[in-house]
Amino acid sequence: MKLFKYGIVLERLKLADIELVRQWRNSDRVRLNMEYREIISPAQQIEWFRSIDNLENNYLMIYYNGEKIGLLNDKNVNWEAKTSESGIFLGVSGYYSTFVPYLVSVAGIETTFYFLNWNRQFAHILKSNINAVNFNRQLGYELCPGQENAENQMYQLTREQFEKSAGKVRKAVRLLAPAQQKTILLLEPEDYTSGLAQKYEELLKAYPGKLLREETPEGLQITEV
């Protein structure tokens, strides 16, 4: 599965990329902002990948200008309730203080709510990670009830909260990436084998607009019109 929007490409994580992800995850700049801070071994990484390579998790490699730069995820996916827990980290530190994290996050959130008709996203953020707290609040995430004293706090986001809080961010993203504002979803043959494509196809039945479906050498490409 691949998703294209705002110059960002999100590709479902493959076994071949998990060593790169492990190196990123073990770096101090990423690890120290996570609840789990132990160094992850290659064997542990393989075990982790096997535990998330299913329909309840969707981990996506982030590409920008053809470069692999980080990981975006939706985990604990509930297809019936249309809820999941989102997370993101960049492995390439040069993009930290740029607009790129906003491109990635807005592309993912808009696809989730408007393309796939999702109901709610959750996120865990360390209370001490002020930059991440502020970033997510700009997107509309709100602290869940009873989380005030927790260190690893749970936040939630709805479409209404996103629209209320992220207007300036979304406007900036559209100005920065004017050429690719329509969502493009590529469903590959392995997605039909795993059942992931069928899940997406079911969600897209509720899409309110028109979708263009094209068979390509890579798979079925579905584009907003």
C-alpha positions as CSV (number, residue, x, y, z in Angstrom):
1,M,0.0,0.0,0.0
2,K,1.2,3.5,-0.9
3,L,-0.4,6.9,-0.2
4,F,0.6,10.1,-2.1
5,K,-0.4,13.6,-0.9
6,Y,1.4,17.0,-0.6
7,G,4.6,15.6,-2.0
8,I,4.8,13.0,0.7
9,V,4.7,9.2,-0.1
10,L,3.7,6.8,2.7
11,E,4.4,3.1,2.0
12,R,3.4,0.2,4.2
13,L,6.5,-0.9,6.1
14,K,8.3,-3.9,4.6
15,L,10.8,-6.3,6.2
16,A,13.6,-4.9,4.1
17,D,13.3,-1.5,5.9
18,I,13.1,-2.6,9.5
19,E,16.9,-2.4,10.1
20,L,16.8,1.3,9.0
21,V,13.9,1.9,11.3
22,R,15.7,0.2,14.2
23,Q,18.8,2.5,13.7
24,W,16.5,5.5,13.8
25,R,14.6,4.3,16.8
26,N,17.8,3.6,18.8
27,S,19.2,7.1,18.1
28,D,19.1,9.4,21.2
29,R,17.1,12.0,19.4
30,V,14.2,9.5,18.9
31,R,14.7,7.0,21.7
32,L,14.7,9.6,24.5
33,N,11.3,10.9,23.5
34,M,9.7,7.5,23.7
35,E,8.3,5.7,26.7
36,Y,10.4,2.6,25.9
37,R,14.0,3.7,25.9
38,E,16.1,0.5,25.8
39,I,18.3,-0.2,22.9
40,I,16.5,-2.5,20.5
41,S,18.4,-5.5,19.1
42,P,18.0,-6.9,15.5
43,A,16.2,-9.9,16.9
44,Q,13.8,-7.8,18.9
45,Q,13.1,-5.7,15.8
46,I,12.2,-8.8,13.8
47,E,9.9,-10.0,16.6
48,W,8.3,-6.5,16.7
49,F,7.8,-6.5,12.9
50,R,6.1,-9.9,13.0
51,S,3.8,-8.6,15.8
52,I,2.6,-5.5,13.8
53,D,2.5,-7.0,10.3
54,N,-1.3,-7.5,10.4
55,L,-4.6,-5.7,9.8
56,E,-4.6,-4.2,13.3
57,N,-1.6,-2.1,12.6
58,N,-0.5,0.1,9.7
59,Y,3.1,1.3,9.9
60,L,4.2,3.5,7.0
61,M,7.6,4.5,5.8
62,I,7.7,8.3,5.0
63,Y,9.4,9.4,1.8
64,Y,10.1,13.0,0.9
65,N,11.9,13.9,-2.3
66,G,12.5,10.2,-2.8
67,E,14.4,9.8,0.6
68,K,13.2,7.7,3.4
69,I,13.0,10.0,6.4
70,G,10.8,8.5,9.1
71,L,7.9,6.4,10.2
72,L,4.2,7.1,10.6
73,N,1.9,4.6,12.2
74,D,-1.7,3.8,13.0
75,K,-1.9,1.0,15.5
76,N,-4.6,-0.7,17.5
77,V,-6.9,-0.2,14.5
78,N,-10.6,-0.8,15.1
79,W,-12.1,-1.1,11.6
80,E,-15.7,-1.2,13.0
81,A,-15.4,1.8,15.3
82,K,-13.1,3.5,12.8
83,T,-10.5,4.4,15.5
84,S,-6.8,4.0,15.8
85,E,-3.7,5.3,17.6
86,S,-1.3,7.4,15.6
87,G,2.4,8.2,16.0
88,I,5.2,9.7,14.0
89,F,9.0,10.1,14.3
90,L,11.5,11.4,11.8
91,G,14.8,9.5,11.5
92,V,16.5,12.2,9.5
93,S,17.2,15.1,11.9
94,G,17.6,17.7,9.2
95,Y,13.9,17.8,8.8
96,Y,13.0,18.4,12.4
97,S,12.7,22.2,12.3
98,T,11.1,22.3,8.8
99,F,7.6,22.3,7.4
100,V,8.0,18.6,6.5
101,P,6.4,17.2,9.7
102,Y,3.3,19.3,9.0
103,L,3.1,18.0,5.4
104,V,3.2,14.4,6.7
105,S,0.8,14.9,9.5
106,V,-1.8,16.9,7.6
107,A,-1.6,14.4,4.7
108,G,-2.2,11.5,7.1
109,I,-5.0,13.2,9.0
110,E,-6.9,14.5,6.0
111,T,-6.7,11.1,4.4
112,T,-7.9,9.4,7.6
113,F,-10.9,11.7,8.1
114,Y,-12.0,12.8,4.6
115,F,-10.8,9.9,2.4
116,L,-11.4,6.9,4.7
117,N,-14.2,8.4,6.8
118,W,-12.4,7.7,10.1
119,N,-14.1,8.7,13.4
120,R,-11.3,9.3,15.9
121,Q,-7.5,9.1,16.3
122,F,-5.6,8.8,19.6
123,A,-2.0,9.5,20.4
124,H,0.3,8.9,23.4
125,I,2.7,11.8,24.0
126,L,5.2,12.1,26.9
127,K,4.2,15.1,29.1
128,S,7.8,16.1,29.1
129,N,8.0,16.3,25.3
130,I,6.8,19.9,25.1
131,N,7.6,20.2,21.3
132,A,5.4,17.2,20.5
133,V,2.6,18.4,22.8
134,N,2.6,21.8,21.1
135,F,2.8,20.3,17.6
136,N,-0.1,18.0,18.2
137,R,-2.2,20.7,19.8
138,Q,-1.8,22.8,16.7
139,L,-3.4,19.9,14.8
140,G,-6.3,19.7,17.2
141,Y,-5.4,16.9,19.5
142,E,-6.9,17.3,23.0
143,L,-5.9,15.7,26.2
144,C,-8.2,12.8,27.2
145,P,-10.1,13.0,30.5
146,G,-8.1,11.7,33.5
147,Q,-4.7,12.1,31.8
148,E,-3.5,15.2,33.6
149,N,-1.1,13.5,35.9
150,A,0.1,10.7,33.6
151,E,3.6,10.9,32.2
152,N,2.7,9.2,28.9
153,Q,-0.5,11.1,28.2
154,M,-3.3,10.0,25.8
155,Y,-4.7,12.6,23.4
156,Q,-7.6,12.3,21.0
157,L,-8.5,14.0,17.7
158,T,-11.8,14.2,15.8
159,R,-12.6,15.7,12.5
160,E,-14.3,18.6,14.2
161,Q,-11.3,19.3,16.4
162,F,-9.0,19.2,13.4
163,E,-11.1,21.6,11.5
164,K,-11.4,24.0,14.4
165,S,-7.7,24.1,15.4
166,A,-5.6,23.3,12.2
167,G,-6.9,25.9,9.8
168,K,-3.7,27.9,9.6
169,V,-1.6,24.8,9.4
170,R,-3.7,23.3,6.6
171,K,-3.6,26.6,4.6
172,A,0.2,26.7,4.9
173,V,0.5,23.1,3.8
174,R,-1.6,23.8,0.7
175,L,0.6,26.8,-0.1
176,L,3.8,24.8,0.3
177,A,2.5,21.8,-1.8
178,P,0.0,23.2,-4.3
179,A,0.6,20.5,-7.0
180,Q,-0.6,17.4,-5.1
181,Q,-3.6,18.2,-2.9
182,K,-5.7,15.2,-4.0
183,T,-5.2,11.9,-2.2
184,I,-3.9,9.0,-4.3
185,L,-4.1,5.5,-2.8
186,L,-2.2,2.6,-4.4
187,L,-3.4,-0.9,-3.4
188,E,-0.8,-3.5,-4.3
189,P,-1.4,-7.3,-5.0
190,E,-0.1,-8.2,-1.5
191,D,-2.7,-5.9,0.0
192,Y,-5.4,-8.1,-1.5
193,T,-3.7,-11.2,-0.2
194,S,-3.5,-9.8,3.4
195,G,-7.0,-8.4,3.3
196,L,-5.9,-4.8,3.8
197,A,-7.2,-3.7,0.4
198,Q,-10.7,-5.1,1.1
199,K,-10.8,-3.1,4.3
200,Y,-9.9,0.1,2.4
201,E,-12.4,-0.7,-0.3
202,E,-15.2,-1.0,2.3
203,L,-14.3,2.3,3.8
204,L,-14.2,4.0,0.4
205,K,-17.9,3.1,-0.2
206,A,-18.7,6.0,2.1
207,Y,-16.5,8.5,0.2
208,P,-18.9,11.4,-0.8
209,G,-17.1,12.4,-4.0
210,K,-15.9,10.8,-7.2
211,L,-13.0,8.5,-7.3
212,L,-10.9,7.5,-10.3
213,R,-9.8,3.8,-10.4
214,E,-7.0,2.8,-12.6
215,E,-5.2,-0.5,-13.0
216,T,-1.4,0.1,-13.1
217,P,1.6,-2.3,-13.2
218,E,1.9,-1.8,-9.4
219,G,-1.7,-2.3,-8.6
220,L,-5.0,-0.5,-8.3
221,Q,-4.6,3.3,-8.1
222,I,-7.6,5.2,-6.5
223,T,-7.5,9.0,-6.9
224,E,-9.7,11.7,-5.7
225,V,-11.3,13.7,-8.5
